[in-house]
Amino acid sequence: MKLSEHASQVVLSLATLIAIILFGSTANARDQAYRAIYKFRGSDGWNPIGVPAVAKNGDLYGVTNAGGHYNLGTVFKLTAPQTRGGTWTKSVLYDFPGGKGGGYPTSLVIGTDGNLYGVDYGQSIFELTPPSFQSSAWKYAVLYTLNQNSEGSAIHNLTLDTEGNLYDSAELGGDFGCGYSGGCGTIFRLKRPAQKGGKWRFNVLYTFTGNPDGAQPFAGVTFDQSGNLYGTTNFGGTTGYGAVYRLSPPQKKGQSWTETVPYSFDSSTGYGPEGPVIFDSLGEMYGTTAFGGDLNCQGGFGCGVVFQLSPHADKAGAAWTYATLYAFQGGNDGIDPTGYMAFDSTGSLYSTTREGGGGTGYAGIAFRLTPPARKGDAWTETMLHRFVAPEGAGPNAGLTWGKWGDLYGVTELGGIGCQGEGCGTVFELQP
């Protein structure tokens, strides 16, 4: 039996209404999952860089590489709201003036003492001390400036150990005869003084030598549970496409740290690692490469991969077993995953890509990789958010967990101002 014309119109109207409601619910759910919690204006910072440092109370600290009063960068704080979804409060803790006051910061971590530690000029490690009773301003002090030839240059990502000592890789400098322009880089430690007010002590732990060793470490260092340092190099290794290195502490005081290469990258499976590695509870290592993987992507260069490296428990010093967990496809998918990764309690991985997302103006994605139910099956990628100007563009450093179990990161561009490209944002993502 046919519906009457009036009944058909009613059904159509109801269907349309339901579609609108469903579409609106989807849009609201998406908007609730992602939001820019702060948009820089230039005068208060431009080009935020690195994942935010998260305080115990959920407040976020970070740096902008430019902008501020002198256009040389800032250190900022975002004070968390009382309730989820509330307004974050922004304050500039330090405005870099140049010269001995520093400029162009690239890294920030929170010490157990409540001080902030970072890198500026790519060469100096600084400390910011909270205001005292006598002063309302944070106090800036340079702890150490590396000799760019013998000690290294271009440092990016500080790491703290349990004693408050600082570690990092220097991308350049060190051995200038290693076969790579600018030197092959170093790994160093800045040791905290035993007494407050004492002098920090600097040591080069290792100097890279090129092939078959690594060359030009970019991504900083990561500790395993035994106190070994791990990281990646952009070049070197047995193939020249980069390597994963391990740096083991000496068994006796005064001896040298020992470097080994658990894995060398190649052009097909993945190369150009630029993000820090991360470990799971079983000692498996995870990381990303900017290129390689699906060589049909990006003109034969590949769009990058997420990889896993498994140690051989019964073969000390043997090469680790490599597996590609996901190869990015470009287009609507991401390109160039180079940021910090974060695990959740189920073993899923979260991070961002710098490019991709599909369509005009899209600039990267936030993604989740879910492990398979059965070992050996494929991991599943889920796109959590597409970045697009003016809300944000170019998430440059990955993700980190923060207040309410949400993920936080920054975009280099997007937001408002700064010659129409936007000065950058800090964003929140509910997974």
Protein Blocks (a to p, Z undefined) as FASTA:
>chain_A
ZZdfklmmmmmmmmmmmmmmmmmmmmmmmmmmpccfbdcehjnoghiehjddddfkopac
dddfegcjkonopaddddddfbehiacddddfbdcebjjnogaiabdcddfkopacddeh
hlaccddddddfkbcbdcdddfbdcdfklnoghifbdcddfkopacdddfeghilknopa
hijbjaddddddfbghiacddddfbdcebjabdehifkbpaddfkopacdddfegcjnon
apaddddddfbghiacddddfbacdfkloghiabdcdddfkopacdddfeghjfkgghhn
ogbdaddddddfklghiacddddfbdcebjjbcehiabdcdddfkopacdddfegjiaeh
iacdaddddddfbghiacddddfbdcddfkbghianbpaddehhiacdddfbgheejhon
ogbdaddddZZ
